[in-house]
């Protein structure tokens, strides 16, 4: 999706094909955008993402049986990691970088970038760019997770298929020069894969094992797999449930709604 260096979107030192969508294969690369045609829609499915997300959720279900066997500190640590990752998305990628709702000095931006890597929901640049597209082209084919395509698509299905051509074409027209000008955003994107391995999986797993003697098995499945899966689904509910269930006190003709349960989970 990123265009030339003079266009809104090209990161100086990161190829677009290296983009990660929620820890999975980019829906922009490996075959191009969604291509409706004689073969039907099956050719647009990113099977690697389907398999990985299925395995992740199976791992999360298995993690539930480990909860009674884990130390209380491990469960508290998993919840702390959940909160930290949520801040990286809500206070970081969403409010600070997507909407510019407030200004943050370098130490806070670094902290939020680290927390954002723990969330593993795309790097700050891609998350913010897609979120701006979501607002500008809400509920059209240029919306990355268009709610008009149904609950499943807006929740997780958009990660299972190639991007609609409108998402790519209109996304190139977005002004993201402010994101490109932030060294924290650029560095996080450049080292995103490494930062995700460390912050989303290694640190959550190793801290309980090293500090209070939790088993690596329990640490990995509870503080990494289960926590990450819950974080993803809470974030996805903003795209799906919050566009279908809840009240609309200001405009009855739009799909986004106020959903207290989703808001509570998303922090």
N, C-alpha and C positions, 0 to 999 in steps of 0.2 A: 503493500500500500504506500509506503513512503515514496515520494517523488524525488526529483533532482535536488541537489544541494541548495539551489535557490528557491525551491518549492517548499511549501509547508509540509515537512514530514521526513526529510532524509537525515538520519543520524550520521555524523561524520565518520564514525568508526564501527558501525554495526550493520551487517547486511540484513535486509528484510526477511530473508529466508531463515534467519536464525531466531525469528520471533517465536515466543512461547505463548500459547493460549491456555491459561490455567494449568500450566505444567505439562502441556501436551503439545503435539505437533501443530504448528501454525496452520490455520485454515486458509492462509494466504498463499502458502507455498505448496510445492509438491503436486502440481496439477492445475493450479490457477483457480479462478473463482468458480462459483456454482454454474454448471452448464446444463440447462434443461435441453433435452433432446430426445432422439428416438429411443435411446437405451433406457430412458427413465431417470429417476433421481438416484438410483443406487450408486451410480458412478461418482456422485458428489459426496458420498459418505467418507469421512476420515476414519477408517477402521482402526487405526492405531489408537486414536482417542477413545473410541468406543470400548476397546479392550482394556486400556489402562484405567479408564474411569470405572468400568465394571469391576476390575480387580481391586481398585481403591475402596469401593463401597462394600465389596465382600470382606475386605480386611477390616473395615469399620464395624461391620456386623459381628465379626469374630471378636473384635476388641471388647464388645459388651460383656462377654463372659469372663474377661480378665479383670473387670472393675472390682469385684469382691476380693480378688487376690492381691490387688495393688495396695501400696501404702497410702494413707491419706494425703501425705505430702505430694505424692505423685499426681493425684487427682487435682490438688490445688495448683500444682505447677502446670498441668495441662490447661486448666482454666485461665491461669495467668498468661500463658502463651496465646490462648484464644483472644484474650482482651488486647494483648500487645499487637497481634496480627490485625485485629479489627481497627485499632487506632491507625495502623499503617495504611489502611484502605480508606476509612471514613475521614479522619483528620488529615491524612496525607494525600493519597491519590485523588480522593473525591473533593474535599473542601479546599485544600490548599492548591493543588496543582490543576485540577479540572476547572474549578469555579473561581479560583483566586479570591476566596471569601475572606482571607486574612493574609497578613504578611508574617513570614517566619525567618528568623536569623539562621545562619549556617548551622549551629549546633542542633537546633530543633529539626531542620531539614534533614540532616544526617540521621538523626534518631528515627524520624518518620520513614526514611528510605530503608533503613535496616529493618524496621518493623514491617514495612511493605514487603520485603523479601521473605519474611516469615509467613506472610499471608499467601504468597505464591499464587497470585491471581493476575498474572502478567506484570511486566515491569511498569514503572510509573508512566513512561511516555506512552506506551500502547494503551494502558488502561485509561489514561486521561484523554487521549485522542479518540478512542472509541466512545467514551462517555460523552464527549462533546458532540460526536456524531449522533449519539442516542438522543440528546436534547434537541439538537438542531433539526433532525429528521425523524422525530419521534413517531413510532408506529407506521413507518413507511418501509419500503424495501431497503432504504439506506440506513435504517436503524439496525445495528449489529444483532440485537436480540429483540426484534420486532414482536411485540405482544400479540399483534393481530394474527400471527402464525400459530397461536395456541400456547397453552400453559407449558407443555413439554418443551417446545422449541425455545420459548423465552427463558425457561429455567435452566436447561442443560443441553437441549438439542442443538442450539446454535454452535456449540463446540464440536458437534459431531459431523458437521457438514462444512463445505467450502463457503466462504463468504459470498453473499449475493453481489453481483457486479456493481450494483448501485452503492453498496457500502464502500467498495474500493474506489470507484470513480469520484463520488462526492466527498469521500474522506480526504482525497488529495487536495480539496479546495479549502479545508479547514486551516485556520491560522494557528499554528503550534510553535511559532517563533519564540514565545516565552518559555516553552518547555525546552527547546533546543538551547536557549541561552543559560539555562541553569546547569552548572557543572555537576551538581548532585544527581540530577536526572540522567545526564549523559554517562556518568561513571557507573551508576547503578545499572543502567542498561547494558553497558559494555561488560560488566562482570556479573550479570544477572544469574546465570546458571550456577556459578560458584557460590554466590550469596544465598541462593535458594537451597542448595545442598547443605550449607552451613546452618542457616537460620531456620529453615522449615523442618529439617530432619535431624541434622547432627546435634545441634545445641539442645533442642527439646529432648532428644534421646539420652544424651550423655550426662546432662546435669543431674537427673535423679539417680542414675547409676553411680556416678562418681561421688556425689555429696552425701546422699543418705542411703546408699546401698540397695537401691531398687534393681530388679533384674533388667537386663538390657531388653529382654523380650517384652516385659510389661511397659517399659519406658517407650520403646519404639511404637508399639501398637496404640498406647493410650495418649501419650503426649505428642506423637507425630501423626499417625494414621487417623485415629478417631478424631482428634482435635482438628486436623486439616480438613477432613471430610465434613464435619459439622460447620466449620468456617465457610467452606465453599457453598454449602446448601443454604446457609443463612444469607449469604450475599446474593445468591441466585434468587431467593424469595423476593428480594427487592425488585427484580426484573419480572418475575412471574406473578406471585400472589398479590403484591402491592399494586399491580396493574389490573387486578380482577376482583379483589375482595377488599372491602373497606368503604369509608364514606368519602364523598367529594363535596366539601362544604363551599368551595369557591366556583367551581365550574363543573356542571353535571355532564358536559359533553366531551370531557377528556377521559382517558382510561386510567392514568395514575390516580391512586387513592391513598388516603391516610389509613394505615393498617398498624394499630398499636403493637400487636404481637411481633410483626416483622421489625418495626422500629426498635423494640426492646432487644431483640436478638442481634440486630445490626449495630447496636450501640450508637 
